[in-house]
Amino acid sequence: MTLGSTEQTAIIRTERGLTIAGTRITIYDVWKKLQVQKAKHAVES
């Protein structure tokens, strides 16, 4: 899914939890990815 500059992404509640509309990506998946990147950055510093 590619978003143009005029499109908006919605967060919807599904049986999987909060997800990005039109995808199977949950907010929890995004949160985990951010935490891993933060940890990698801390190790590199």
N, C-alpha and C positions, 0 to 999 in steps of 0.2 A: 504494500500500500504506500503510495507516494502522495504526500500532501503538497498541494500548491499553496501559494501565499494567501489565497482567499478562503481556503478550507479550514474548518475547525475540527478538532478531535474531541469526541465525547467520551466520558467515562460512564460505563453502565454497570449495573449490578446483575450478575448472572449466578448460576449455581456454582461456578468456579471462584466467585468473589468479584471484586471490582476489576473490570477489564476495559481495555481500550476498544472502543466500538469498531467492529469490523475485523478484529484480530482475536487471537487466542492469548494475547499477552496480558497478564494480570498486573495490577499495580505492585503486587508482591514480587513478581519477576523483576520489574524495573527497580524496586527498592534493593533487592539482593544484588543486582548488577552494580548499582551505585555504591553499595557497601564494599564490594570486592574491589572496585576501582579505588575507593578511598583507602582501603587497607594496603593495596599495592603502592599507592603514592606515599603512604606513611613509611613503608619499608624502604622505598627508594631514597627518601630524604635523609 
